[in-house]
Amino acid sequence: MTEAPHLNPLPSRKGRDGPKQKSLLRPQAFGAAPYPHYGSKVVVLLWILAVAVRLVLINQPYVDYWSWRQSDVAAIARNFFEYGFRFGYPQIDWAGGSGGYVGTEFPILPFFAAIFYKFAGIHEWIGRSQSVVFFAISLPFFFLLVRDTWLGLLGHEPSAGCRCHVAAIWATFFYAFAPLNIFAGRSFMPDVPSLSLWIIGLYFFLRWLRDRKMAPFYLAAIAISLSILIKVTSIVIVAPILYLVVGRLYQTPGVSQNGAGGSRATWTGRSPD
């Protein structure tokens, strides 16, 4: 018995129950052209909210969790300010009667904080704001990185443009509002600045693989180098870089990994022409 189309809650298949019905739950209903523009507005809203959350109590003293780590970085910044801007000689306060010189990460964060101390005085918000600024810069690159990666996985699928934007928006939301990221993203520590440079560098490396222009390669090299210098554990970025390079070397020309022949989007993230 033929089912009445208006009683069927699911989209009907063409050729069985009449013309295919549209549903707002399907990416095609948004349209391939207007949805990316809509997605950009959502990302801007997420960016504003994420930054605003991290600015709450931005001048709080370093008495929260990881206070010892933040206090060490703040002490190095204050000693730069008080005893001279000697970049290669960071000093801590708990070395007893010695000079307090310490081996540490590339001290670019406390050095920049000391420069701002010269103009605004010693305030906690200066050190905390550095992490907020790096996070704010990296968030659009995170969205683009996820979007291009998903676009590469979907290849020539009709709904690829919409689905990759949906995935990128959700990924950006969870990245921006993860409690640990919010906490670390307003702390005077090198973790979030290093992670932000990590994301930016990986995005430009992907762009270099796709376009083969040298400008993205140089930007990727600078960002990744600074990321590792600021926090040495960021060297794990070697793993995805090796994956991308090996995928490039062993890719069969004209054959994509998702079965769509001729797709360049499989590993590069480039949208089909």
GUSEMAR-947468 format. One line per 4 residues: number of its first residue (from 1); their letters; for each residue z negated, y negated, x negated of N, C-alpha, C. Coordinates in steps of 0.02 Angstrom, whole numbers, plus 50000, padded with zeros to 5 digits. Each point is the difference from the previous one (the first is absolute). Layout:
N
NUM) a) Z/Y/X/Z/Y/X/Z/Y/X ~ ...
//
This chain:
273
1) mtea) 50000/50060/49958/50000/49940/50042/50000/49938/49956 ~ 50044/49954/50015/50006/49939/49959/49941/49954/50012 ~ 49972/49977/49947/49941/49956/50004/50021/49929/50013 ~ 49965/49966/50044/50017/49930/50016/49986/49957/49940
5) phln) 50049/49958/49979/49990/49960/49939/49941/49954/50004 ~ 49988/49971/50061/49946/49950/50004/49931/50032/49999 ~ 49996/50067/50007/49935/50034/49998/49985/50028/49931 ~ 50049/49996/49956/49991/50029/49933/49970/49948/49953
9) plps) 49939/50009/49975/49969/49949/49957/50029/49997/49930 ~ 50038/50052/49979/50028/50001/49933/50072/49978/50001 ~ 50024/49971/49943/50071/49980/49997/50044/50061/50010 ~ 50049/49994/50045/50045/50055/50013/50053/50005/49947
13) rkgr) 50025/50060/49989/50052/50011/49951/50068/49988/50031 ~ 50043/49971/49961/50067/49984/50024/50037/50065/50014 ~ 50031/50004/50058/50039/50059/50018/49961/50049/50043 ~ 49934/49990/50008/49960/50045/50041/49971/49964/50060
17) dgpk) 49966/49946/49989/49968/49965/50056/50027/49930/50009 ~ 50060/49989/49979/50030/49934/50009/49993/49959/49937 ~ 50011/49934/50005/49997/49956/49941/49931/50001/49969 ~ 49999/49993/49935/49938/50002/49962/49958/49938/50016
21) qksl) 49936/50011/50016/49955/49946/50017/49968/49972/49938 ~ 49987/49935/50000/49967/49968/49944/49925/49998/50011 ~ 49963/50004/49947/49927/49997/50003/49976/49953/49946 ~ 49949/49961/50016/49972/49954/49951/49965/50036/49944
25) lrpq) 49988/50065/50009/49970/50039/49946/50051/50022/49949 ~ 50063/49990/50014/50052/50020/49954/50022/49941/49958 ~ 50010/50007/49935/50019/49944/49958/50065/49967/50021 ~ 50047/50040/50031/50064/49971/50018/49993/49946/50052
29) afga) 49946/50002/50040/49992/49952/50054/49990/49930/49973 ~ 49973/49993/49940/49989/49934/49972/50065/49970/49973 ~ 50047/50042/49983/50062/49975/49971/49994/49996/49925 ~ 50053/50017/49965/49998/50002/49926/49998/49931/49971
33) apyp) 50030/49951/50033/50004/49934/49970/49937/49958/50010 ~ 49974/49994/50063/49944/49954/50009/49934/50028/49974 ~ 49992/50067/49994/49934/50026/49982/49977/49982/49930 ~ 50045/50001/49949/49976/49977/49934/49971/49930/50001
37) hygs) 50030/49955/50040/49974/49932/50005/49932/50001/50033 ~ 49992/50041/50052/49935/50007/50032/49949/50029/49952 ~ 50022/50049/49959/49955/50030/49952/49976/49950/49948 ~ 50043/49954/49980/49981/49949/49951/49944/49956/50028
41) kvvv) 50004/49984/50064/49946/49960/50031/49934/50038/50001 ~ 50004/50065/50013/49939/50040/49999/49969/50002/49931 ~ 50041/50007/49949/49975/50002/49931/49968/49933/49981 ~ 50030/49945/50021/49971/49935/49986/49931/49994/50033
45) llwi) 49995/50023/50062/49936/49998/50036/49948/50044/49964 ~ 50020/50060/49978/49955/50043/49963/49978/49967/49935 ~ 50046/49966/49967/49984/49966/49937/49947/49946/50011 ~ 50009/49961/50052/49952/49946/50015/49931/50028/50016
49) lava) 49998/50051/50042/49936/50029/50019/49966/50034/49940 ~ 50038/50035/49959/49972/50034/49942/49970/49951/49950 ~ 50035/49946/49987/49974/49950/49954/49939/49966/50029 ~ 50002/49985/50066/49943/49967/50032/49937/50043/49997
53) vrlv) 50007/50065/50009/49942/50045/49997/49969/49997/49930 ~ 50041/49997/49949/49974/50000/49931/49970/49933/49979 ~ 50013/49949/50038/49972/49934/49984/49931/49989/50031 ~ 49977/50047/50041/49934/49993/50030/49947/50006/49946
57) linq) 49954/49952/49996/49947/49998/49950/50029/50007/49929 ~ 50054/49964/49987/50033/50005/49935/49958/49972/49944 ~ 49951/49959/50017/49956/49971/49948/49935/50038/49992 ~ 49998/50061/50026/49940/50041/49995/49984/50017/49927
61) pyvd) 49937/49996/49979/49983/50021/49931/50016/50073/49989 ~ 50002/50019/49937/50018/50069/49982/49940/50046/50007 ~ 49977/50008/50063/49943/50043/50014/50019/50058/50045 ~ 50064/50007/50016/50022/50055/50042/50010/50062/49956
65) ywsw) 50030/50052/50028/50012/50061/49961/50046/49984/49941 ~ 49993/50040/49947/50035/49989/49937/49981/49933/49970 ~ 49939/49978/50013/49978/49934/49975/50000/49998/49924 ~ 49982/50056/49968/49997/50000/49927/50070/49989/49970
69) rqsd) 50050/50030/50031/50069/49992/49974/50024/49928/50010 ~ 49987/49973/50058/50020/49931/50013/49962/49952/49955 ~ 49936/50014/49989/49960/49956/49957/50025/50000/49929 ~ 50022/50058/49976/50028/50003/49932/50062/49957/49993
73) vaai) 50046/50006/50049/50061/49960/49998/49984/49926/50006 ~ 49951/49984/50043/49980/49929/50008/49968/49973/49936 ~ 49961/50043/49965/49970/49978/49938/50052/49986/49947 ~ 50051/50042/49996/50055/49989/49952/50035/49934/50016
77) arnf) 50012/49988/50064/50033/49937/50020/49957/49939/49982 ~ 49934/50004/50012/49957/49944/49984/49995/49988/49925 ~ 49999/50054/49961/49998/49992/49927/50065/49971/49972 ~ 50056/50018/50031/50063/49967/49981/49994/49925/50012
81) feyg) 49971/49982/50057/49995/49930/50019/49951/49963/49955 ~ 49944/50030/49983/49948/49965/49963/50009/50002/49924 ~ 50029/50054/49973/50003/50008/49928/50071/49999/49972 ~ 50048/49981/50040/50068/49994/49975/50047/50052/50029
85) frfg) 50061/49980/50011/50049/50043/50032/50033/50044/49946 ~ 49961/50045/49972/50026/50047/49950/50017/50065/50036 ~ 50063/50007/50017/50022/50054/50044/49983/50069/49973 ~ 50004/50009/49935/49989/50066/49971/49928/50016/49985
89) ypqi) 49953/49956/50021/49929/50011/49984/49957/49994/50063 ~ 50007/50046/50048/49957/49997/50060/49928/50016/49982 ~ 49954/49964/50033/49928/50008/49986/49962/50016/50064 ~ 49951/50045/49994/49956/50016/50055/49931/49971/49985
93) dwag) 49953/50006/50048/49934/49969/49994/49944/50049/49984 ~ 50014/50065/49999/49946/50048/49993/50003/50036/49932 ~ 50021/49965/49949/50006/50031/49933/49942/49982/49955 ~ 49945/49974/50027/49942/49983/49959/50014/49941/49955
97) gsgg) 49982/50007/49935/50008/49945/49954/50069/49996/49968 ~ 50044/50046/50016/50067/49998/49970/50044/49951/50038 ~ 50061/49993/49976/50046/49953/50032/50024/50021/50068 ~ 49993/50064/50017/50020/50023/50066/50074/50015/50007
101) yvgt) 50035/50003/49945/50072/50016/50004/50008/50073/50023 ~ 50046/50010/50045/50007/50065/50032/50073/50019/50005 ~ 50013/50065/49992/50066/50025/50013/50009/50013/50074 ~ 50050/49970/50029/50009/50004/50073/50075/50001/50016
105) efpi) 50016/49998/50064/50070/49996/50018/50029/49933/49980 ~ 50066/49994/50006/50034/49937/49988/49966/49946/50041 ~ 49965/49952/49968/49955/49955/50038/50036/49942/50033 ~ 50056/50013/50032/50038/49946/50030/49965/49971/50061
109) lpff) 49965/50042/50039/49966/49975/50059/49942/49954/49983 ~ 49952/50020/49957/49947/49952/49983/50026/49939/49963 ~ 50054/50007/49963/50027/49943/49964/50027/49948/50049 ~ 50038/50022/50050/50025/49953/50051/49943/49970/50040
113) aaif) 49949/50041/50014/49942/49973/50036/49966/49945/49959 ~ 49995/50010/49935/49970/49949/49956/50040/49936/50001 ~ 50066/50006/50003/50042/49940/50004/49986/49961/50064 ~ 49992/50036/50055/49985/49966/50064/49928/49973/49999
117) ykfa) 49954/50032/49963/49933/49973/49994/50002/49929/49970 ~ 50048/49989/49957/50005/49935/49966/50014/49943/50049 ~ 50035/50017/50055/50019/49948/50049/49954/49999/50061 ~ 49974/50058/50020/49961/50003/50062/49928/50020/49989
121) gihe) 49981/50015/49938/49932/50023/49988/49994/50076/50009 ~ 49941/50026/49984/49989/50073/50005/49980/50017/50071 ~ 50044/50035/50034/49988/50021/50069/50024/50072/50009 ~ 49964/50036/50043/50018/50070/50012/50068/50006/50034
125) wigr) 50018/49951/50043/50062/50006/50037/50061/49999/49954 ~ 49993/49972/49940/50057/49998/49955/50018/50071/49976 ~ 49948/50037/49980/50013/50069/49978/50023/50044/50057 ~ 49968/49995/50058/50019/50042/50057/50071/49983/50025
129) sqsv) 50018/49937/49996/50065/49979/50027/50058/50031/49960 ~ 49988/50017/49938/50055/50030/49961/50023/50065/50032 ~ 49954/50042/50021/50019/50063/50032/50035/49987/50066 ~ 49977/49949/50037/50032/49984/50064/50072/49977/49988
133) vffa) 50011/49959/49949/50067/49975/49986/50047/50057/49980 ~ 49977/50044/49957/50042/50056/49979/50016/50045/50060 ~ 49950/50012/50042/50013/50041/50059/50051/49967/50045 ~ 49992/49935/50012/50046/49964/50044/50072/50003/49974
137) islp) 50009/49996/49935/50067/50003/49971/50029/50070/50007 ~ 49959/50051/49993/50025/50069/50000/50015/50027/50069 ~ 49969/49973/50052/50008/50029/50067/50073/50002/50024 ~ 50039/49945/49993/50071/50006/50020/50038/50051/49959
141) fffl) 49984/50007/49936/50034/50050/49959/49981/50071/50022 ~ 49938/50009/50022/49981/50066/50026/50041/50017/50062 ~ 50007/49952/50044/50041/50011/50061/50072/50017/49981 ~ 50030/49963/49954/50069/50014/49980/50006/50067/49966
145) lvrd) 49950/50018/49960/50002/50064/49965/50000/50059/50049 ~ 49955/49996/50050/49997/50054/50050/50064/50000/50042 ~ 50023/49942/50020/50061/49997/50041/50060/50030/49965 ~ 50010/49981/49937/50058/50026/49963/49993/50075/49986
149) twlg) 49939/50023/49989/49990/50071/49987/50016/50041/50063 ~ 49976/49977/50057/50014/50035/50062/50074/49997/50018 ~ 50031/49943/49986/50071/49995/50013/50039/50049/49957 ~ 49977/50011/49939/50032/50049/49958/49992/50071/50025
153) llgh) 49942/50015/50031/49989/50067/50027/50040/50013/50063 ~ 50009/49948/50042/50035/50009/50062/50076/49999/49993 ~ 50024/49966/49948/50072/49999/49987/50040/49969/50055 ~ 50050/50037/50027/50047/49973/50049/49979/50011/50072
157) epsa) 49938/50019/50013/49979/50011/50068/50008/49936/50041 ~ 50021/50005/50063/50012/49940/50040/49940/49954/50007 ~ 49941/50029/50004/49940/49960/50011/49964/49984/49935 ~ 50033/50009/49942/49966/49993/49936/49971/49930/49991
161) gcrc) 50039/49948/50019/49977/49932/49990/49935/49985/50037 ~ 49995/50023/50062/49940/49987/50040/49941/50042/49976 ~ 50013/50063/49986/49946/50046/49981/49969/49981/49933 ~ 50041/49977/49953/49971/49981/49936/49958/49937/50005
165) hvaa) 50019/49954/50046/49959/49941/50010/49933/50017/50034 ~ 50002/50046/50047/49938/50022/50033/49953/50032/49949 ~ 50027/50044/49958/49959/50033/49949/49972/49949/49951 ~ 50040/49952/49980/49977/49950/49952/49946/49955/50029
169) iwat) 50006/49983/50064/49949/49958/50032/49934/50037/50005 ~ 50001/50063/50021/49938/50038/50004/49969/50011/49932 ~ 50041/50015/49950/49974/50009/49932/49968/49936/49975 ~ 50032/49943/50013/49973/49935/49979/49934/49985/50035
173) ffya) 49996/50018/50064/49938/49989/50037/49942/50039/49969 ~ 50010/50064/49987/49946/50041/49972/49983/49979/49928 ~ 50051/49980/49963/49986/49977/49932/49961/49934/50001 ~ 50017/49955/50045/49969/49934/50001/49928/50002/50027
177) fapl) 49986/50046/50046/49935/49999/50033/49957/50062/49985 ~ 50019/50038/49950/49955/50054/49978/49935/49969/49974 ~ 49942/50024/50022/49936/49969/49981/49992/49994/49924 ~ 50018/50052/49963/49992/49997/49928/50045/49947/49969
181) nifa) 50060/49992/50027/50046/49950/49974/49975/49929/50016 ~ 49971/49992/50059/49972/49934/50018/49943/49983/49952 ~ 49956/50048/49987/49943/49986/49956/50023/49986/49929 ~ 50044/50043/49973/50023/49989/49932/50046/49940/49995
185) grsf) 50033/49983/50055/50048/49945/50000/49968/49931/50000 ~ 49934/49997/50000/49965/49936/49994/49946/50002/49946 ~ 50006/50048/49955/49952/50007/49946/50031/49976/49934 ~ 49957/49975/49957/50023/49974/49935/50005/50059/49952
189) mpdv) 50050/50042/50011/50012/50059/49959/50076/50008/49992 ~ 50021/50039/49950/50072/50007/49987/50036/50051/50044 ~ 49964/50034/50044/50030/50056/50036/50058/49979/50046 ~ 49987/49953/50044/50052/49978/50048/50056/49961/49965
193) psls) 49985/49955/49953/50057/49970/49963/50043/50051/49965 ~ 49970/50051/49970/50040/50051/49967/50041/50040/50050 ~ 49970/50018/50056/50036/50036/50052/50057/49958/50029 ~ 49989/49936/50008/50052/49956/50027/50059/49996/49952
197) lwii) 49987/49992/49936/50055/50000/49952/50034/50068/49997 ~ 49963/50053/50010/50027/50068/50003/50052/50005/50055 ~ 49982/49976/50060/50046/50003/50057/50062/49957/49988 ~ 49990/49940/49975/50056/49955/49987/50047/50031/49948
201) glyf) 49971/50027/49947/50041/50031/49948/50040/50059/50025 ~ 49969/50043/50042/50035/50058/50026/50057/49979/50046 ~ 49989/49947/50040/50053/49977/50044/50060/49975/49959 ~ 49987/49960/49949/50056/49974/49960/50034/50055/49960
205) flrw) 49962/50052/49980/50032/50056/49966/50048/50036/50048 ~ 49979/50008/50062/50044/50030/50050/50062/49957/50011 ~ 49990/49935/50001/50058/49955/50006/50047/50006/49942 ~ 49973/50009/49940/50044/50008/49941/50040/50064/50004
209) lrdr) 49968/50054/50022/50037/50062/50008/50056/49994/50052 ~ 49988/49960/50050/50049/49992/50054/50058/49955/49980 ~ 49984/49941/49971/50051/49949/49987/50025/50000/49929 ~ 49962/50029/49953/50018/50001/49930/50010/49930/49971
213) kmap) 49959/49952/50022/49999/49933/49972/49938/49994/49956 ~ 50005/49962/49947/49946/49998/49951/49940/49958/50022 ~ 50010/49952/50044/49944/49958/50021/49944/50041/50032 ~ 50014/50044/50048/49945/50042/50027/49968/50044/49947
217) fyla) 50038/50023/49951/49972/50042/49947/49949/49961/49959 ~ 50017/49939/49981/49954/49959/49961/49937/49983/50041 ~ 50009/49984/50064/49942/49986/50042/49955/50061/50007 ~ 50031/50059/50008/49961/50061/50004/49962/50013/49936
221) aiai) 50033/49990/49943/49968/50012/49935/49939/49954/49991 ~ 50008/49936/50018/49945/49953/49993/49942/50018/50045 ~ 50015/50013/50065/49947/50015/50048/49963/50065/49982 ~ 50037/50052/49982/49968/50064/49983/49959/49994/49936
225) slsi) 50026/49963/49951/49963/49991/49937/49934/49964/50012 ~ 50002/49946/50039/49939/49964/50016/49952/50043/50040 ~ 50027/50040/50046/49957/50043/50040/49961/50049/49956 ~ 50033/50031/49952/49967/50048/49956/49952/49964/49952
229) likv) 50018/49941/49977/49955/49963/49956/49936/49978/50036 ~ 50007/49980/50062/49942/49978/50038/49954/50058/50018 ~ 50029/50057/50017/49962/50059/50018/50038/50061/49976 ~ 49975/50033/49948/50038/50052/49966/50015/50060/50045
233) tsiv) 49958/50011/50051/50012/50056/50045/50064/49992/50040 ~ 50028/49940/50001/50063/49990/50035/50059/50034/49966 ~ 49987/50032/49944/50053/50036/49966/50027/50058/50042 ~ 49965/50017/50054/50024/50052/50046/50067/49981/50031
237) ivap) 50020/49937/49994/50065/49979/50026/50057/50037/49965 ~ 49985/50030/49942/50052/50039/49965/50026/50056/50043 ~ 49956/50029/50043/50021/50057/50041/50056/49982/50049 ~ 49992/49948/50043/50056/49984/50044/50062/49974/49963
241) ilyl) 49990/49967/49944/50057/49976/49962/50040/50059/49973 ~ 49966/50051/49973/50035/50059/49976/50036/50036/50056 ~ 49968/50002/50058/50032/50032/50058/50065/49964/50019 ~ 49998/49934/50000/50060/49962/50017/50055/50010/49948
245) vvgr) 49980/50000/49937/50050/50008/49947/50031/50070/50002 ~ 49957/50051/50008/50026/50068/50003/50045/50009/50062 ~ 49980/49970/50056/50042/50003/50059/50067/49967/49989 ~ 50001/49948/49961/50063/49966/49984/50044/50044/49955
249) lyqt) 49970/50031/49951/50039/50040/49952/50029/50063/50031 ~ 49962/50031/50046/50021/50064/50027/50030/49995/50070 ~ 50012/49940/50024/50030/49993/50066/50073/50019/49998 ~ 50022/50040/50048/50071/50019/50005/50038/49943/50031
253) pgvs) 50051/49974/49967/50038/49944/50028/50029/50017/50068 ~ 49990/49954/50049/50029/50008/50066/49962/50046/50046 ~ 49944/50029/49977/49961/50046/50041/49929/49976/50002 ~ 49973/49988/50061/49932/49977/50007/49954/50059/50013
257) qnga) 49936/49990/49989/49952/50055/50006/49984/50015/50072 ~ 50018/49956/50046/49987/50013/50070/50061/50027/50037 ~ 50051/50018/49962/50057/50032/50030/50055/49953/50022 ~ 49990/49935/49996/50051/49952/50020/50043/49984/49940
261) ggsr) 50060/50026/49998/50042/49991/49942/50017/49928/49988 ~ 50000/49981/49936/50021/49933/49982/49946/49948/50007 ~ 49939/50018/50015/49948/49951/50009/49970/49980/49933 ~ 49999/49936/49987/49968/49974/49939/49928/49983/50014
265) atwt) 49979/50006/50063/49933/49978/50018/49947/50053/49986 ~ 50021/50061/49980/49952/50054/49995/49945/49984/49950 ~ 50017/49978/49941/49949/49987/49950/49995/49927/49982 ~ 50051/49959/50015/49999/49931/49980/49969/49955/50052
269) grsp) 49998/50021/50064/49974/49956/50052/50050/49950/50023 ~ 50065/50008/49982/50049/49951/50020/50027/50018/50069 ~ 50008/49950/50042/50024/50012/50067/50074/50019/49998 ~ 50022/50044/50046/50069/50020/50000/50046/49941/50015
273) d) 50059/49999/49968/50048/49947/50011/50035/50009/50068
//
